[in-house]
Amino acid sequence: MKIVLTGGGTAGHIMPNLALLPELKKHFNKIYYIGTNGIEKEILNSYKEVEFFEIDAVKLIRKLTAKNFLIPIKLLKSIKASKKILEKVQPDIVFSKGGYVSIPTVIAAKKLHIPVVSHESDLSMGLANKIIYKYSNCMLTTFENTAKNKKKCICTGTPIREEIYNGNRKKTNINFENNKPIILIFGGSLGAKKINDFLFENANQICKKYNIVHITGKGKKTFKTLPKNYYQFEFVKNIEDFFDLADVVITRGGANAIFELLAINKPMIIIPLPKEESRGDQIENAKYFKEKNFAEMLEQNKLNLDIFFEKINFILKNKEKLSNNMKKNNINNNKKIVEIILKNIKK
């Protein structure tokens, strides 16, 4: 049997696909991936067992701009390209992890009568997945509330990579010369400018209290002089080893990242993208985790040194309680997700 995976734009749309590979390999002889010449292509270079096909995809810009008028023309071209690939490889099913990159492949699959199973990570459905839902045989969801009152939705949790459970701090090659708490800060694969700027500006003050490991996002490192106990990286492929190193993780509210941290019971502070910079999905995710006592939430517009220290100190004092809350949630359902994929293949 053969399966096509699709999803991209950010690592959050790619890594859950790759998390399913060990289970998928048990059932599929061939695994293909359709994506753009973006981060998905770069990441897939390390997965030689997956054949990658490149298409162009167009993203809706969330403001009034003439570029949006070109979307229908570009989308038709992308659908045509996806259709050509699908006709060539003749998969039994397509699995979509969402994002604008997935739309052409999903629509092309529907036109060719190839079944589609999709997945929504966030609490509320994004624009791309609202479109994809219409073309899917079923859509899997991370949150129970997302699946409510939707005929084609099944709550399964999110795919979790096996590597996440096997982090080894020694592989980071980081050795601090003191016993200060280690804080890992990352804003997802694209980085987080406001958080980066805050940390660069206040590095000396912060490093008096904590050791900092900062993943800035590609092209977003600073070249100013930083304290000795401040390590910065643009991007790391072995994030699980950095998770193992950290006492506290500070991150955005992307569902993939926070659910990976939940899976390993790692105390976290979530600084979601504000409403004016997003559709509000990260805020919803962060509020949910705060309500469940999995994490602390810090609003970006309130970010200053006092509240930064306050939130970290709260997490450090309540680490055991937060970890115990997280341990009660078994969220690794990779096997269940693959079972649903198999059930949707035409006999």
N, C-alpha and C positions, 0 to 999 in steps of 0.2 A: 504494500500500500504506500501511497505518497501523500504528503501534506505540504501545503504552502502556509508559511507564517508571514504576517505583515504587521507593521507598526513602526513608528519612528518620530523623529523631530527632537525628542529628548530621550535620555536613557530610561526614564520611567515608562516609556512605551516599548522599550526593547528588552530590558533585563527580565521582565516576567515571561516573555516568549522563551528566552534562553533557559529560564528556570525549569521549563517543562521538558527540555531536551532529554534528560535521562529516562523519563517515563515514555516520551514519544518514541524513542529509539527501540523500545520493547515491542512496538506495534507497527512502525513505519519503516520501510526499507529506504525510502528517499525523503529527505527533508529539505525544502527550498525556502528562501526568504526573498520577498519583494520589498524593496525600500528605495530611498533616494541616495544621492551622493552626499550624505550627511553623516551624522554620528553613528547611524545604524550600520553604514558600510564600513566605517572604521572599526567598530566593535566586532562586526561579523568576520573581519579578517582573521581573527584568532580562532574561529570555529570552522575548521577545514571540513568537517562532516556535513556542513550546511552549504548548499550552493546558493549564491547570492545573485539576484537579478536586479538591475538598476532601472528605475523609472524617474520621470520628473513628477513632482506633485506641487500643487499650489495651495498656499495657506491664506485663509480669510484674514484680512487686517481689520482689527476691531475699531475702526474709525472711518469716517467718510474720506475715501480716496479713490481716484480714477483707476488705480490698480485692480480694485475689486471688480470692475466691469469686465476685466479680461479673464476672470475666473472660469466662466462657462466654456470658453474656447480652450483654455489650458487644460481644464478637467477632462474634456472630451478627448484630447490628445493622450492624456495619461491613462484614461480608461481603455483606449485603443491599444496602447503599449502593453498594459496589464493583460488585456484579452489575448494578445499575441503570445505572451509568455505562458499563460494558463493553457492555451491550446497546444503549446509545445510540450509542456511537462505533464499535462493531463492529471492533475491531482484528484484524490478522492474527496478532499475537503480543504477549506481555507480557515485558518484561525487568525482572527484580527485582534490586536491589542490596542487598537484605537489610535487617535491622532489623525491629522489631515493626510499623513502619508498612506494610511490604510484605505481611504475612501475609494480611489480608483480601482484597486484590486478587488474590494468587496463588491462594487457595482459590476465589474467585469465578470466576477464569479457568478453572480445572480443571473446575468445575461446568458451564461453558458450552462446554467442549471447545476452548478457546483455548490453543494451545501456550505454554509458559512456559520461558524460559531464565533462570537465576539466576546470581549470582556471589558467591563467598565471598572476602573480602580477607585474612582472618587465617589463621594457620597451623592453628588448630583451629576447627571449625565452631561458631558461636554457637547459642544456643537457637532463635532465630528461623529461622536457616537450616537447622537440623535438621528443623524443621517444613516449611519451604519446599521442601527437597530432595525430600520425598515427593510433592509436587505438581508438580515440575519435569520437563520432558522431559530436560533436562541441566543440570548445575551447573558453571560455570567456576570455576577457582581461581587464586589468585595464586601459591601455593606448590605445588611438585611433591608434597610429602609429604601435602598435604591431599587430593589426588586419588587417592592409592594405595589399591588394593583397593576402590574405589567405582565401580560399573559406569557410573553416570550422570555421573561427573566428568571434566572435561578441564582440564588445566593450561594457561592462556593468559597468565598474568601479569595485571596490573591495568590498567584504562584510565588513560591519562595525558593530561591536558589539553594542547593545543597551546601554550597561553599560558605554561605552565611553562618552555618552552624559550626564551621571548622576554622574560624579565624585564629591566627597565630601572631601575636604582637611582635615576636622576634623578626618576622619577615618584613616589618616596616623599616628596620635598620635605624630606629630612633632610640637614642639612649639619653634620658634626662639625668642631670647630675644632682637632682634634689628629689624630695618626696612630695612635692606639690601635686594636687589633683590634676589630671590630664583632661583637657577639654578639647574635643574634636569639633570643628565647625566646618560645615560644607553646605552649599546652597544648591545642590543638584548639579547635573552635568554642565549646565550653562552658567553656573555661578550665581551670585546675588550681590549686585553692586552696592546697595545700601549697607548690607552687613559687612562686606569687604571694606568699604570706606571707614565704617565705624571702628573696625578692628585695627586697621592700619594707623588710624589717627590716635587710638588709645592703647596701642601695643605695650608701651612701657609701663603704664599703670596696671594693665591687666596681668602682665607677666610677673608682677610683684607677688601676686596671689596664686596664679595658676600657670601650668605648662600648657602651651597652645600648639595644636596641630590644625592648620588651616588649609583646606582645599578650596582654592579660589575660583576655579573654572578656567577654561582655556583662554590664554591671552590676558588674564586678569591679575597676574602676580604684581607685586610692588617691588621696586628696586631700591626703596629707601632702607636704611639700616634698621634692622629689627633686633630685639633682644635675643640672647643665645638660646633661651628656652621657648623660642617661637619658630616653628617649622612651617614652611608653606610649600604647597604643591599645586600645580594647575589642575591635574587630573590623576587619579590612581585607578588601576584596574582591579587591585586587590583590596577593595574597600572593607571586606570582612576582617582583614588583619588590623586595620585602623579602628574598626569598631571594637575589636578585642582589646586594643591598647587603651581606649578611652574610659574615663570614669563617668563622663557626661558627654552626650552628643547634642550639638545645637544644629538644627536643620530647618529647611523650608517645610511646607506642609504637603509635599508631593506624596501620594499614597504609597508608591512603591518603597520609598526610603523609610517612611515611618512604620510601615508594616514589617519591613525587614528588621528594624530595631525592636519592634514588638515581639517578633519571633524569637529573638535572643535575649529578651527581657532587659534591654539596655536603657537606662534612664535618659530622658531626652527633654529638650526645650524646643518648642516649635515656634518659629517666627514666620508666619505665612505671608505670602504676597498680599499686599493690601488690595482692596476692592478696585481702586482706581487703576491698578496695574494688571488686573486679572478678572476672571469671571466669578471669583469668590470661592472657588472649589477648595483652595488650600485653607481658607478660613474655616469652612465647614468641617474639613478633616481635622483641623487643630482643635476646634471646639468639641468635637466628638471624643477625641483622645483625652482632652482635659476633663470632660464629664465622666469618662470611664476611669479616671485617675491613673492613666497610663503616662501622662506627660504634663508639663507646664506649658502654657501659651504666653507668648510675649508679642504684643502688637508692634509692628515696625515703627510706627510714628511715635511710639513711647520709648523707643530704644535710647537709653543713656547709661552711663557707667553705674549709677546707683541701682537702677532696676536690673541691669545685667548681673551685677554682683548678688543682688537679692535673690534672683531666680536660681542662679547657680548654687548658692548656699542652701536654698530650700531643697533643691534636688539632692545635694550631698547629704543633708540631714535626714532625708526621707527615702533614701535609695532602696532600702530593704522593703519598705511598704509598697513603693511603686513597682518594684520587681515582682513581689508576690501577687499584686493585682494582674500584672502582665502574664504570669505563669498560668493563671486560670483560663487563658484563652488559647486553645489549640487552633492555630490558623493555617497550618500547612495542609492544604488540600489538593496538592498537585495530582495525586492519583485520581481523585474524584473528577477534576477538570478534564483529564484525559479520557476517563470513562464516558463523560458526556460528549466529548468530541467524537469518540468511536460510535456512540449510539446514533449520531446524526449523519453518519455515512450511509449513502444509499446502498441497499443490498442488491 
